[in-house]
Amino acid sequence: MSDSDERASTGEAAPSRRKDARRNKETLLDAAAAVFVTSGVEAPVRDIAARAGVGLGTIYRHFPTRADLIIAVYRHQVEACAEAGPALLAAGPTPHAALGQWIKLFVDFLVTKHGLAAVLQSDNAGFDTLHAYFLDRLVPVCAQLLEAAAAAGEIRSGLEAYELMRGVGNLCIGAESDSRYDARRLVDVLVAGLRQPN
């Protein structure tokens, strides 16, 4: 019996296959998100397949409809943004720097999200569920970053995470349709303005 046969018979191969499948799906979702940013959510599926380095059949096997793909990209990006907050806080030089980096990721997500939201609006119940998921996952992460920066004396205290996220979201509206408007620059000004006055 070969090593691979032995691993398969003991069940060791199954977790490895699951891990590979998960990684492949994440690569696909990252590719779809990148294509959505540059070409919109109606971009041809073949463009996503080419960017991910897979065949069309692989995409349709995972995501039978465009709506399935859009929802999966939305959830994938929410999770990536949620997981980035604690990691940035642990690795960043200061809590304020971590907050600034996280807000940049949040802006990148929002620019994509506006296109996704427009497509998903036709299914209000599904959109409401996704929006609740978005708030449940991201508001606590933003709150953690704000609390850490306030505790370090870097920013004013008493700022609500939802309020800040709403403000950032409002600054991002229209960014994808007007090349002269730089939402990221304005958000940088907003984040700098959170600083505690000396």
C-alpha positions in Angstrom: 0.0 0.0 0.0 1.4 3.4 -1.0 1.6 6.4 1.4 -1.2 8.2 -0.4 -3.4 5.0 -0.3 -2.7 4.8 3.5 -3.5 8.4 4.0 -6.8 8.0 2.0 -7.7 4.9 4.0 -7.1 6.7 7.3 -9.1 9.8 6.3 -6.1 12.1 6.2 -6.6 13.0 2.5 -10.2 14.3 3.1 -9.2 17.4 5.3 -6.5 18.2 2.7 -9.0 18.1 -0.2 -11.4 20.3 1.8 -8.6 22.8 2.5 -7.7 22.8 -1.2 -11.4 23.2 -2.2 -11.8 26.1 0.2 -8.6 27.8 -1.1 -9.8 27.4 -4.7 -13.1 28.9 -3.8 -11.5 31.8 -2.1 -9.2 32.4 -5.1 -12.3 32.4 -7.3 -14.1 34.9 -5.0 -11.1 37.2 -4.9 -10.9 37.1 -8.7 -14.6 37.8 -9.0 -14.3 40.8 -6.6 -11.4 42.2 -8.5 -13.3 41.9 -11.8 -16.4 43.5 -10.2 -14.3 46.5 -9.1 -12.9 47.1 -12.6 -15.8 46.0 -14.8 -18.9 46.0 -12.6 -21.0 43.1 -11.4 -22.4 42.4 -14.9 -18.8 41.5 -16.1 -18.7 38.3 -18.2 -18.1 35.2 -16.2 -15.3 34.2 -18.6 -13.3 37.3 -17.4 -13.6 36.0 -13.8 -12.6 32.5 -14.9 -9.6 33.9 -16.7 -8.5 35.9 -13.7 -8.9 33.0 -11.4 -7.2 30.6 -13.8 -10.1 28.2 -13.9 -12.6 27.0 -16.5 -16.2 28.3 -16.7 -17.5 24.9 -15.5 -15.6 25.4 -12.2 -17.4 28.7 -11.6 -20.8 27.3 -12.4 -20.2 24.2 -10.3 -19.7 26.5 -7.3 -22.1 29.3 -8.2 -24.9 28.2 -10.5 -26.3 31.7 -11.0 -24.8 35.2 -11.1 -26.8 36.1 -7.9 -25.1 33.1 -6.1 -21.7 34.5 -7.1 -22.5 38.0 -6.1 -23.8 37.0 -2.7 -20.8 34.8 -2.1 -18.4 37.7 -3.1 -20.3 40.0 -0.7 -20.0 37.5 2.2 -16.4 36.7 1.4 -15.5 40.4 1.5 -17.4 41.0 4.7 -15.5 38.1 6.3 -12.1 39.4 5.0 -12.8 42.8 6.4 -14.0 41.4 9.7 -10.9 39.2 10.1 -8.6 42.1 9.2 -9.6 44.3 12.1 -8.1 42.2 15.0 -5.1 41.3 12.9 -4.3 44.9 12.1 -4.7 45.9 15.7 -2.3 43.2 16.8 0.3 44.0 14.1 -0.1 47.8 13.8 2.3 50.3 15.3 -0.7 52.1 17.0 -4.4 51.5 17.4 -5.1 54.7 15.3 -2.8 53.3 12.5 -4.7 50.0 12.6 -8.0 51.9 12.5 -6.8 53.9 9.4 -5.7 50.7 7.7 -9.0 49.0 8.4 -11.0 51.9 7.2 -9.0 51.7 3.9 -10.1 48.1 3.5 -13.6 49.0 4.4 -13.6 51.7 1.7 -12.4 49.2 -0.9 -15.2 46.9 0.2 -17.8 49.7 0.0 -16.8 50.7 -3.5 -17.5 47.1 -4.6 -20.5 46.8 -2.3 -22.4 49.7 -4.0 -22.4 47.7 -7.3 -23.4 44.5 -5.6 -26.2 46.3 -3.6 -27.7 47.7 -6.8 -28.0 44.2 -8.3 -29.3 42.7 -5.0 -32.0 45.4 -4.4 -34.4 43.5 -6.5 -34.6 40.8 -3.8 -35.4 43.0 -0.8 -35.6 40.1 1.7 -32.3 38.7 0.6 -30.7 42.2 0.6 -32.0 42.9 4.1 -30.5 39.6 5.3 -27.1 40.5 3.8 -27.2 44.0 5.2 -27.9 42.7 8.7 -25.0 40.2 8.2 -22.8 43.1 7.2 -23.7 45.1 10.3 -23.4 42.2 12.7 -19.9 41.3 11.4 -18.4 44.7 10.9 -19.8 47.1 13.5 -18.2 45.2 16.4 -14.8 45.2 14.6 -15.0 48.9 14.0 -16.0 49.4 17.7 -13.0 47.4 18.9 -10.7 49.5 16.8 -12.3 52.8 18.0 -12.2 51.7 21.6 -8.5 50.7 21.4 -7.6 54.0 19.8 -9.6 56.0 22.4 -8.1 54.0 25.3 -4.6 54.8 23.9 -5.6 58.5 23.9 -5.2 58.8 20.1 -8.7 59.7 19.2 -11.7 61.4 20.8 -13.8 59.0 22.9 -17.5 58.5 22.5 -17.5 57.9 18.8 -20.0 55.2 17.7 -18.8 52.6 15.2 -22.1 52.6 13.2 -21.9 56.4 13.0 -18.3 56.3 11.6 -19.1 53.5 9.2 -22.2 55.4 8.0 -20.1 58.5 7.4 -17.4 56.6 5.5 -20.2 54.9 3.5 -21.7 58.3 2.6 -18.3 59.6 1.4 -18.0 56.5 -0.9 -21.4 57.0 -2.7 -20.8 57.9 -6.3 -17.1 57.1 -6.2 -17.5 54.4 -8.8 -19.3 56.7 -11.3 -17.1 59.9 -11.1 -13.4 59.6 -11.9 -12.8 63.1 -10.5 -14.1 62.1 -7.1 -11.6 60.5 -4.8 -13.5 59.0 -1.8 -10.3 57.5 -0.4 -8.7 60.9 0.0 -11.7 62.3 1.8 -11.9 59.3 4.0 -8.2 59.8 4.9 -9.2 63.4 6.0 -12.0 62.0 8.1 -9.8 59.5 9.8 -7.1 62.2 10.5 -9.9 64.3 12.0 -10.6 61.6 14.6 -7.3 62.5 16.3 -7.4 63.8 19.8 -6.6 67.5 19.7 -3.3 68.3 21.5 
